[in-house]
């Protein structure tokens, strides 16, 4: 406990929904106990849930890429032209890697070919830590404005591929059930903290964290 007292803040890097669910269950159980006239000391099992803590410099965030299943009735040339309103788009040069090397740059896979795509500087919205995130830029300027995908979590025209699978998986998906893929630069730990410190919410599917703990079933009975 003495070591924890020196830590200024803890950030939920993964498992936000599980954290919120555990909090809400604890809140309901606490209220139910109080309504039943029971003393609540804070030591009851429902006050706790399992967590794993990492120092921020021991975490690695990989890219979380997008694959698109429909171009909203556009052909690929029309889609590329629409992209060029906000991005510069050029073919990948011979010997150039598909790996995205910097923030605000993307790799686009379209018509079986790779392109380098970069947002025009004047098109970046720096008003909040969220609006300047690469994932939010793609959500707003491509998925929403061009493809009319308003809810990336529920619209089945877009899917997400963790960077741990590599860009070959993006090509595989485009050969199977998708028409385009956009690979992104990984979000940084500092960007995630800036969003949290501003009391804002990260866009869906913005981060793929490594290392991940081994999966298993852990059950703790409340009663």
C-alpha positions as CSV (number, residue, x, y, z in Angstrom):
1,X,0.0,0.0,0.0
2,X,2.9,2.4,0.7
3,X,4.1,2.0,-2.9
4,X,0.6,2.8,-4.3
5,X,0.5,6.0,-2.3
6,X,3.3,7.4,-4.5
7,X,1.3,6.7,-7.7
8,X,-0.5,9.9,-8.8
9,X,-3.0,8.2,-11.2
10,X,-4.1,4.9,-12.6
11,X,-5.5,4.6,-16.1
12,X,-7.8,1.9,-17.5
13,X,-5.9,0.8,-20.6
14,X,-8.1,-2.1,-21.5
15,X,-11.4,-3.5,-20.2
16,X,-13.4,-0.3,-19.7
17,X,-16.7,-2.0,-20.0
18,X,-15.7,-4.7,-17.5
19,X,-14.5,-2.0,-15.1
20,X,-17.8,-0.1,-15.4
21,X,-19.8,-3.3,-15.0
22,X,-17.9,-4.3,-11.9
23,X,-18.4,-0.8,-10.4
24,X,-22.1,-0.9,-11.1
25,X,-22.5,-4.4,-9.6
26,X,-20.7,-3.2,-6.5
27,X,-22.9,-0.1,-6.3
28,X,-26.0,-2.2,-6.5
29,X,-24.8,-4.7,-4.0
30,X,-23.8,-1.9,-1.6
31,X,-27.2,-0.2,-1.8
32,X,-29.0,-3.6,-1.4
33,X,-27.0,-4.3,1.8
34,X,-27.7,-0.8,3.2
35,X,-31.4,-1.1,2.3
36,X,-31.4,-4.4,4.3
37,X,-30.0,-2.6,7.3
38,X,-26.6,-4.2,7.0
39,X,-23.4,-2.4,7.9
40,X,-21.2,-1.8,4.9
41,X,-17.5,-1.6,5.9
42,X,-15.9,-1.4,2.4
43,X,-14.3,-4.8,2.9
44,X,-17.1,-6.8,1.2
45,X,-16.1,-8.8,-1.9
46,X,-18.4,-6.7,-4.1
47,X,-16.2,-3.6,-3.4
48,X,-13.3,-5.2,-5.4
49,X,-12.6,-6.7,-8.9
50,X,-9.5,-8.2,-10.4
51,X,-7.0,-5.9,-12.1
52,X,-3.5,-6.2,-13.5
53,X,-1.3,-3.2,-13.2
54,X,1.5,-2.3,-15.6
55,X,3.9,0.6,-15.5
56,X,3.2,2.7,-18.6
57,X,6.7,2.2,-20.0
58,X,6.1,-1.6,-19.9
59,X,3.1,-1.4,-22.2
60,X,3.1,-1.4,-26.0
61,X,0.2,-0.2,-28.2
62,X,-0.1,-1.7,-31.6
63,X,-2.1,-0.4,-34.5
64,X,-5.8,-1.2,-34.8
65,X,-6.6,-1.2,-38.5
66,X,-9.9,-0.9,-40.4
67,X,-11.3,-3.1,-43.2
68,X,-14.2,-1.8,-45.2
69,X,-16.9,-4.0,-46.8
70,X,-18.8,-1.5,-48.9
71,X,-17.9,1.9,-50.5
72,X,-21.4,3.3,-50.2
73,X,-22.3,2.8,-53.9
74,X,-19.0,4.3,-55.1
75,X,-16.5,2.6,-57.3
76,X,-12.8,2.6,-56.2
77,X,-11.9,5.6,-58.3
78,X,-14.7,7.7,-56.8
79,X,-13.7,6.6,-53.3
80,X,-10.1,7.6,-53.9
81,X,-11.2,11.0,-55.3
82,X,-13.4,11.5,-52.2
83,X,-10.4,10.7,-50.0
84,X,-8.2,13.3,-51.8
85,X,-10.4,16.1,-50.5
86,X,-8.8,15.7,-47.1
87,X,-5.8,13.4,-47.7
88,X,-2.9,13.2,-50.1
89,X,-2.9,9.7,-51.7
90,X,0.0,8.3,-53.7
91,X,1.0,4.8,-54.8
92,X,3.5,2.9,-52.6
93,X,6.9,3.3,-54.2
94,X,9.1,0.3,-55.1
95,X,10.8,-1.0,-52.0
96,X,8.7,1.2,-49.7
97,X,7.2,-0.6,-46.8
98,X,3.5,-0.7,-46.0
99,X,4.3,0.0,-42.4
100,X,3.0,3.4,-41.2
101,X,5.9,5.3,-39.9
102,X,4.4,8.4,-38.4
103,X,1.2,9.9,-36.9
104,X,-1.4,11.2,-39.3
105,X,-0.1,8.9,-42.1
106,X,-2.0,5.8,-43.2
107,X,-1.5,2.9,-45.6
108,X,-4.5,2.3,-47.9
109,X,-5.1,-1.0,-49.6
110,X,-7.4,-0.6,-52.6
111,X,-7.8,-2.5,-55.9
112,X,-5.1,-4.9,-54.8
113,X,-2.5,-2.2,-54.4
114,X,-1.0,-0.2,-51.5
115,X,-1.1,3.6,-51.3
116,X,0.4,6.0,-48.8
117,X,-2.3,8.3,-47.5
118,X,-1.6,11.4,-45.3
119,X,-4.1,13.9,-43.9
120,X,-3.6,17.4,-45.2
121,X,-2.3,19.5,-42.2
122,X,-5.1,22.1,-42.5
123,X,-7.7,19.4,-42.2
124,X,-6.6,18.3,-38.7
125,X,-8.9,19.4,-35.8
126,X,-6.7,20.2,-32.8
127,X,-9.5,21.4,-30.6
128,X,-9.4,18.3,-28.3
129,X,-7.1,15.4,-27.7
130,X,-9.7,13.1,-29.3
131,X,-10.3,15.0,-32.6
132,X,-6.6,14.8,-33.5
133,X,-6.3,11.0,-33.0
134,X,-5.7,9.0,-36.1
135,X,-8.6,6.7,-35.3
136,X,-11.0,9.6,-34.9
137,X,-9.8,11.2,-38.1
138,X,-10.6,8.1,-40.0
139,X,-13.9,7.7,-38.2
140,X,-14.9,11.2,-39.0
141,X,-13.5,12.0,-42.4
142,X,-13.7,8.6,-44.1
143,X,-16.1,6.3,-42.4
144,X,-18.7,8.9,-41.5
145,X,-18.4,11.7,-44.1
146,X,-17.6,9.5,-47.2
147,X,-19.1,6.1,-46.4
148,X,-22.0,7.2,-44.1
149,X,-21.0,4.9,-41.3
150,X,-22.3,6.7,-38.3
151,X,-21.7,4.1,-35.6
152,X,-18.5,2.1,-36.1
153,X,-19.3,-0.2,-33.3
154,X,-22.6,-1.5,-34.8
155,X,-22.3,-1.0,-38.6
156,X,-21.3,-4.2,-40.2
157,X,-19.8,-2.4,-43.2
158,X,-16.6,-1.9,-41.2
159,X,-14.5,-4.3,-39.2
160,X,-11.3,-4.1,-37.2
161,X,-8.0,-6.0,-37.4
162,X,-5.5,-5.9,-34.6
163,X,-2.0,-4.9,-35.6
164,X,-0.6,-8.1,-34.2
165,X,-2.0,-9.8,-37.3
166,X,0.1,-7.7,-39.6
167,X,-0.8,-6.1,-43.0
168,X,-1.0,-9.5,-44.7
169,X,-4.3,-10.1,-42.8
170,X,-5.7,-6.9,-44.3
171,X,-4.9,-8.2,-47.8
172,X,-6.4,-11.5,-46.9
173,X,-9.6,-9.8,-45.7
174,X,-9.8,-7.7,-48.9
175,X,-9.5,-10.9,-51.0
176,X,-12.3,-12.5,-48.9
177,X,-15.0,-10.1,-47.9
178,X,-13.8,-6.5,-48.0
179,X,-13.0,-3.9,-50.6
180,X,-10.5,-1.7,-48.9
181,X,-8.3,-1.5,-45.8
182,X,-6.7,1.4,-43.9
183,X,-3.7,0.7,-41.7
184,X,-2.8,3.3,-39.1
185,X,0.1,4.4,-36.9
186,X,-0.3,3.1,-33.3
187,X,-1.8,5.5,-30.7
188,X,0.8,6.4,-28.1
189,X,0.4,5.9,-24.3
190,X,0.7,9.7,-23.9
191,X,-2.2,10.3,-26.3
192,X,-4.4,7.9,-24.3
193,X,-3.4,9.6,-21.0
194,X,-4.2,13.1,-22.6
195,X,-7.7,11.9,-23.5
196,X,-8.3,10.5,-20.0
197,X,-6.9,13.6,-18.3
198,X,-9.3,15.7,-20.4
199,X,-12.3,13.6,-19.2
200,X,-12.9,12.4,-22.8
201,X,-13.5,9.0,-24.3
202,X,-11.2,7.2,-26.7
203,X,-12.8,6.3,-30.1
204,X,-13.8,2.6,-30.4
205,X,-11.0,0.2,-31.4
206,X,-8.2,2.7,-31.1
207,X,-5.7,0.6,-29.2
208,X,-4.4,-2.9,-29.2
209,X,-2.4,-3.5,-26.1
210,X,0.5,-5.9,-25.6
211,X,1.4,-7.8,-23.6
212,X,-1.9,-9.5,-22.8
213,X,-2.2,-11.7,-19.7
214,X,-3.1,-15.4,-20.3
215,X,-6.8,-15.9,-20.4
216,X,-8.6,-18.0,-17.9
217,X,-11.7,-18.3,-15.7
218,X,-11.6,-16.7,-12.3
219,X,-14.7,-16.7,-10.2
220,X,-15.3,-15.1,-6.8
221,X,-18.6,-15.7,-5.1
222,X,-20.2,-12.7,-3.4
223,X,-22.3,-14.8,-1.0
